[in-house]
């Protein structure tokens, strides 16, 4: 497989956006969930526009 699956991309976006502080506490779970949900919605509804558009670092697969 040359590219990752849709689920793999959703998980990559979630984990790339997720921020964990120096104490191991998640500081932005809602933001990470929202960005992953935007990808899913765009996948299901091609007329949906992601705002703001995804940045390259958000889409990077591990």
C-alpha positions as CSV (number, residue, x, y, z in Angstrom):
1,X,0.0,0.0,0.0
2,X,1.5,3.3,-1.1
3,X,-0.7,5.5,1.1
4,X,-2.3,5.1,4.5
5,X,-5.9,4.3,5.1
6,X,-8.6,6.9,5.9
7,X,-8.6,5.7,9.5
8,X,-4.9,6.0,9.7
9,X,-5.1,9.6,8.4
10,X,-7.8,10.5,11.0
11,X,-5.6,9.1,13.8
12,X,-2.6,11.0,12.4
13,X,-4.5,14.3,12.4
14,X,-5.7,13.7,16.0
15,X,-2.3,12.8,17.3
16,X,-0.5,15.5,15.4
17,X,-2.8,18.2,16.8
18,X,-3.0,16.8,20.3
19,X,-0.8,18.7,22.8
20,X,0.5,17.2,26.0
21,X,2.1,19.5,28.6
22,X,5.2,18.8,30.7
23,X,3.1,17.0,33.3
24,X,1.6,14.6,30.8
25,X,-1.8,16.3,30.8
26,X,-3.6,16.8,27.5
27,X,-4.3,20.5,27.0
28,X,-6.4,20.5,23.8
29,X,-8.4,17.3,23.4
30,X,-11.3,19.2,21.9
31,X,-9.2,20.8,19.2
32,X,-7.7,17.5,18.2
33,X,-11.1,15.9,18.1
34,X,-12.5,18.8,16.0
35,X,-9.7,18.6,13.4
36,X,-10.1,14.8,13.0
37,X,-13.9,15.2,12.7
38,X,-13.4,17.8,10.0
39,X,-11.4,15.3,8.0
40,X,-14.1,12.7,8.4
41,X,-16.8,15.1,7.3
42,X,-14.8,16.2,4.3
43,X,-14.3,12.5,3.4
44,X,-18.1,11.9,3.6
45,X,-19.2,15.2,2.2
46,X,-17.1,16.5,-0.7
47,X,-18.8,19.9,-0.6
48,X,-17.7,20.6,3.0
49,X,-14.9,23.1,3.3
50,X,-12.4,22.6,6.1
51,X,-11.8,25.9,7.8
52,X,-9.0,26.7,8.4
53,X,-7.5,24.4,5.8
54,X,-5.3,21.6,7.0
55,X,-1.6,22.4,7.3
56,X,1.0,19.9,6.2
57,X,2.1,19.1,9.7
58,X,-1.4,18.1,10.7
59,X,-1.6,15.5,7.9
60,X,1.8,13.9,8.3
61,X,1.6,10.1,8.8
62,X,4.1,8.6,11.3
